[in-house]
Amino acid sequence: RRWAVTFVVRFFEKIGLDTIYTGEVLRKEMYEHAIAKIGGFKFLGEVQSLDNRYYNIASVVGEVYRKKPIYLEEFKIAKNVSRKKLKVPIIGPYTLADWSLNQYYYRRLLKRASSIKEAKKRAREKLAFSLVENVFRKEVRELIENGAEWIQVDEPAATTHPDEDEMLLFVECFNELTKGFHIRFSLHNCYSDYHILSKYASILKNCYQLALEFANRDTLNLGKDDENRVGYRELKLFIENGYDGNFGVGVLHVLDFDGNPGRFASVENRSLMESPYLIRDRLDYASKIVGDPSKIMANPDCGLRTRRDWKIVWKKLSNMVLAAKMED
């Protein structure tokens, strides 16, 4: 396990990334990895995730609690071997609650609720906040005590239920999780509705950065205008709605690609290889929208676990590093 973490850390360092982690090499999958170390859940069987990957979905069968540290071993190894700054990604409590079958809290609250709808709503809230208090705040505190300085909360489910109550529940989960901790926190969200998320980003407290997915939505043309940077226009929504923090801008497509790559990209083993010039234009366009290049960090759209070839990962990330260093 130490060898695996060290390999990935050195891999990222050699590429030239400024901020790194382990590529989640010790985690089978983001949801299943966490659930296995949380009490009150029972695995039910596998369901399909991205790119023909699978994970075990779970049902809540009792009060949820932290059985053992979820991310601490991985972080300790990375901290011991890394020469670069570390950003620790953790699954968010809202997403974990949304992806689970909530039998326990629903059955308890159904007896006192005026309707099934009310029982489901209150059960979601109870599960989400129980995960915050009984699991994730304890996990975050222990990570910080062991030297973590930046934690990224992954909430891909943030806009799955885009009504006001659900979005405020997501925000409250983030704010309660990060409350009172004096380190850097960021939110990662991908493949979601940014028209919805942007309306709530400004009320996320202690949120240094939004790490968002854009490359998957974009054209493969060069250019720094709205027409050529279609995928990045939604960045404007966050500025218009009052978010004044930093952005981790997704500039690398991370899923299988079967289309025409055009002149400024190529395809290798169903992986899109963006040229440094294309990535540069995406970063420059984002910088123009935000108005301050220092608020922009170049990221892949999401984790590169979907790419099964280390050579592909090396090429994609190397092009991203090169693009970040390019001038107009």
N, C-alpha and C positions, 0 to 999 in steps of 0.2 A: 504493500500500500504506500509506503514511503517512496519506493522507487517510482511508482506510477505518478504520484504528485510531483516529485522532483523532475521527472521527464517533461511533464507538461509545463511546469514553471520555467525550466530552462528553454524549452521550445518557444514560449512566448517572449522571454527575455531576448533571445537571439534574434527574433523577428524585429524587435525594437519597440514593442508596445510600452507605453508609459505606465499604465495601470493594468494589473493582471490578476488572475486567480488560477484555479486548477483545471479549468475546463469541466468542472464537476465530475472528474474522472472516477471518484469513489461513489458516485450516485448512479443507481440504475436508471432512475427517472425522478423528476422533481417532486411529484406527488407521492409516489410509493415510498421513496426514500424517507420522507418526513413521517408519513403515517406509520411506518414500521416502528418508529421510536416514540409514538404517542399512544398512551393508554385510552381505552374507551372506543376503539375502532375494531372492526372485524372485516378482513378482506373477503370479497365475494367472488372475484374472478377477473379475468383480463378483458379490457376494452381497448379498442384501437386508438392510438394517438397519431402524431404526425409521421408521414412517410413509412407507414406499415410498422411503426413501433407500437408496443403494447404496454399497458400498466394495469396493475390491480386496483380496481375500484373498491372502496370500503364503505361500510355502513357504521353509523354511530350507534353503539349498543350500551353505552354507559357514560358517566361523567368523563370528560376528556382531561387528560393530564400528561405531563412530560415524564415519560418513563426513563429516558436517558438522553444525553446530549445528542442533538441532531447533526450539527455541523462542526462541533468543536475539534474532533480529531483531525479532520481535513484542514481546518484553519491552523491548528498548531503546527502541523507538518509544513504547510505553505509558508507560514511566518518564519519558521526555522531555516528554510532553504532559499527564500526569495530575496533578491537584491532590488526588487522594485516595489512600488506601492501596491497594496492589495485591496480589492473590492470584493466583499463577501456576498454572494447572491443567496437569498433565502426565499422560499415560497411564502407568499403573503397569506394571512389568516382568512381574508375574504375569499380568495380563490380556493383554498383548501376546503372551506366550508361549502362553497358552491359546487365543488366537484364530488362531494360526499353525499350519501343517502342519510338523511337526518331522522332516522326512526325514533331514537331515544328521546330527544327533546320534543319532537312532535307529539308523541304519545303522551308525554307528561303534561304538555300544555293544552292538548285538545280538550281535556276534561274541564278546563277553566275558561276556554275561549268561547266567544259568541258564535264563531263560525269556523269552518275548516280553513278558509282563507286567512283568518286572523291567527289561527294556530300555526299555520305554516310560516307566516311572517315573523311571529314571535319566536318560533323555534330557530329560524335562520339567525335572528339577532342573538339569541342565547348561545348558539353554537359558535358564532363568529367571535363574540366577546369572551366566551370561555377559552377559546383558542388563544386570544390575545393575552389574557391574564394568566392562565394556567400553563401555557406552553411557550408562546413566542417572546413575551417580555423576559421570562426566565432565560431563554436561549440567548437573547440579545445581551442581557446583562452579563452572562458568563463569557460571551465572545468579547465584549468590551473589557472585562476584567483580565482577559488574556491577550489584550493588545489590539483588538480590531478597531480601526479608525474610520472605515467606510463600509456600510452595509446597504446592499441593494435589495429592496423588497419587490419580488416578482408577483405581479397581479394581472395575469392575462385575462382573468374573468371579469375585470373591472366594469366593462360596459355590456356584459351579457344580458343584464336585466336593466335597461336604461331608464327606468322610472325614477322619480325624485327620491323616494324612500330608499331604494336600493343603492343609488349613488351616494347618498348621505351615509348609509351604513358602511360602504367601502371607505369613504373619507374618514369616518370616525374610527374604523379599525386601524387605518394607517396612523392617525393622530394619537390614538391611545397607545399603539405599539411604540412609537418613537418618543413619547412624552417624557421629559426629564432626563433623557440621555444626551450627552454633549459630544456627539461625534457626527460625522457626515452620513446622512441617509439619502437615498434616492429611490425613485419608483421606476420599475421597468414594466412597460405594457406594450403588447404587440397584437397585430391582427384584430384590432378593435375599432370602435367608432370614435374617432377623435373629435367629431362635432359634439359628441356628448362629453367625453373626458375633459375637453378643454374648458368646459363651463365650470368644472369643479376643481381644476388644478390649483387655482389661486388660494383655495382654502385648505390645501394640504399643508400642515405645519411641519417645520423641521425637515423640509424636502429640498435638498440642495440641487437635485437634478432630476429631470424627466428623461429616461432613456426610452426612445420610441422607434417604431418600425416605419420606414419610409421607402426603402429601395424596392421592396416588393410591389409598390404601387406606381413606381416611376417608369418613365421611358428610358431607352438605352441610347438616346441621342446626346450629343454634347450640347452645351448651352446653359446659360445662367438666367433664363427668363421663365416666366410662368408657363409658357407653352411647352418648353422642353423639360421643365422640372415639375411636371404634373403631380408626382408623388409627394412632393415636399410643400405644396401650397397650403396644406392643412396646418403646417407649423404656424401660419399666421393666426389661426384661431386661438392658439394659446396666448399669443401676445395681445390680441384684441380682447381676450377675456381676463386680462390682468395678471397672468403668470409672469413673474420677473426673475425667475431663477435660471439655472443652467440647463442645457440640453445635451443628452447623448443622442447623436443623430445617426440612425441606422443607414449605412451606405453600402452594405453588402447583402445581396439576396442569399437566403440560407436554405431554401427548399429546392426540390428537383426542378429543373428548367427544361422544357421541351420545345420552346419557341425559336424564333429567328433572333440571334444575338446582335445582328447588325454589324456595323463597322467598328464599334468602339467597345466590344466585348467579344467573348468567345465561349464555347461550351466544351467542358471536359468531363466525361463520365457523368453526364446529366447535371453538372454543376456549372452555374454561370460564373464566368471569370470576367469581372469588370476591369476595364483598363484604369490606370491611375488618372488619366485625363477625365474620364467620366466621373470618378469618385471626387476628384478635385472640384469639378463643376457643381456637384451636389453640395459639397461643403461650402463653397463660396456663395451659392444661392442661399443656403441656410444662414450663413453669417450675415448676409445682406438683410434678411428678414428680421433677425434678432437684433442686429445693429451693433453687435460687439463680438468679434471673433473669439475672444477669450471665454465666452460663455458656451462655445461649441466644442464637443468632444466627438471624435469619429468612432463609431461602433459598428459591428455587424447588426443587421436587423434584429437578430435574436441569437440564441446559442447556436454554434456550429456543430452541435452533436449530430445533426442530420447529415453531415458530410462524413463519409466513411473512409476517406483517404487522407492521411496526414499531409500528403503532397499538395492536395487541393487546398486544405486549410492554410498551409504555409503560403501558397501563391496568393490566395485571396487576402490574407492579413498583410502580407508584404506589400501588395499593391495599395492597400489602405494606408499603411505607414508612409509609403512613398508619396501618395497623394496629399497627405497632411503636411508634408514638407515642401510641396511645390508652390511656387509663386505664380501669379497670373501671367 
